[in-house]
Amino acid sequence: MSSGFSHFDDSGNAIMVDVSDKPETRREAVAEALVRCKAETLGLIREGGVKKGDVLSVARLAGIMGAK
């Protein structure tokens, strides 16, 4: 599954992208969340059954982008 996005591999998993050619900048990211949902919703997320896509991969990508 090639999504055309550089931050996902062919399986749709979030990956780090080589940014070694970019100029250095100082950045700091801190995040914390409390997510409440129904057990049914959590099951769909864990099983990858959400119609809009892979919720956990998007969350991982957001963390990677935030850290960059």
C-alpha beads as a LAMMPS data file, in Angstrom:
LAMMPS data file: protein, C-alpha beads

68 atoms
67 bonds

1 atom types
1 bond types

-500.0 500.0 xlo xhi
-500.0 500.0 ylo yhi
-500.0 500.0 zlo zhi

Masses

1 110.0

Atoms # bond

1 1 1 0.000 0.000 0.000
2 1 1 2.024 2.942 -1.198
3 1 1 0.222 5.969 0.158
4 1 1 2.498 8.530 -1.457
5 1 1 3.334 9.969 1.955
6 1 1 6.996 9.891 2.956
7 1 1 6.208 9.187 6.617
8 1 1 4.489 5.821 5.976
9 1 1 6.020 2.559 4.741
10 1 1 4.366 0.260 2.180
11 1 1 2.379 -1.402 4.984
12 1 1 0.988 1.918 6.202
13 1 1 3.158 2.059 9.326
14 1 1 4.609 5.376 10.471
15 1 1 8.357 5.654 9.909
16 1 1 11.101 8.171 10.567
17 1 1 12.271 10.081 7.503
18 1 1 15.906 11.079 6.967
19 1 1 16.103 14.823 7.589
20 1 1 19.894 14.990 7.838
21 1 1 20.064 17.473 4.944
22 1 1 17.862 19.972 6.798
23 1 1 19.490 22.742 8.841
24 1 1 19.616 22.137 12.600
25 1 1 17.064 23.842 14.801
26 1 1 16.345 23.566 18.514
27 1 1 12.950 22.046 19.189
28 1 1 11.209 20.578 22.169
29 1 1 7.950 18.678 22.245
30 1 1 5.969 17.528 25.248
31 1 1 2.587 15.869 24.956
32 1 1 0.127 14.146 27.211
33 1 1 -3.398 12.984 26.598
34 1 1 -6.282 11.254 28.266
35 1 1 -8.644 9.727 25.745
36 1 1 -11.997 8.371 26.858
37 1 1 -14.056 6.199 24.581
38 1 1 -16.422 3.272 24.603
39 1 1 -14.945 -0.236 24.768
40 1 1 -16.423 -0.857 21.302
41 1 1 -14.543 2.143 19.886
42 1 1 -11.288 1.020 21.486
43 1 1 -11.778 -2.407 19.938
44 1 1 -12.237 -0.904 16.470
45 1 1 -9.084 1.195 16.905
46 1 1 -7.019 -1.802 18.031
47 1 1 -8.332 -3.986 15.187
48 1 1 -7.858 -1.293 12.527
49 1 1 -11.582 -1.233 11.823
50 1 1 -12.146 2.537 11.792
51 1 1 -13.573 3.588 8.396
52 1 1 -11.487 6.778 8.226
53 1 1 -8.175 4.911 8.555
54 1 1 -5.558 3.644 10.978
55 1 1 -5.981 5.784 14.092
56 1 1 -2.835 4.530 15.853
57 1 1 -0.568 5.101 12.820
58 1 1 -1.845 8.656 12.522
59 1 1 -1.209 9.190 16.248
60 1 1 2.334 7.806 15.905
61 1 1 2.963 10.053 12.913
62 1 1 1.711 13.066 14.870
63 1 1 4.189 12.217 17.628
64 1 1 7.043 11.884 15.146
65 1 1 6.157 15.168 13.449
66 1 1 5.802 16.888 16.820
67 1 1 9.249 15.689 17.856
68 1 1 10.745 16.979 14.637

Bonds

1 1 1 2
2 1 2 3
3 1 3 4
4 1 4 5
5 1 5 6
6 1 6 7
7 1 7 8
8 1 8 9
9 1 9 10
10 1 10 11
11 1 11 12
12 1 12 13
13 1 13 14
14 1 14 15
15 1 15 16
16 1 16 17
17 1 17 18
18 1 18 19
19 1 19 20
20 1 20 21
21 1 21 22
22 1 22 23
23 1 23 24
24 1 24 25
25 1 25 26
26 1 26 27
27 1 27 28
28 1 28 29
29 1 29 30
30 1 30 31
31 1 31 32
32 1 32 33
33 1 33 34
34 1 34 35
35 1 35 36
36 1 36 37
37 1 37 38
38 1 38 39
39 1 39 40
40 1 40 41
41 1 41 42
42 1 42 43
43 1 43 44
44 1 44 45
45 1 45 46
46 1 46 47
47 1 47 48
48 1 48 49
49 1 49 50
50 1 50 51
51 1 51 52
52 1 52 53
53 1 53 54
54 1 54 55
55 1 55 56
56 1 56 57
57 1 57 58
58 1 58 59
59 1 59 60
60 1 60 61
61 1 61 62
62 1 62 63
63 1 63 64
64 1 64 65
65 1 65 66
66 1 66 67
67 1 67 68
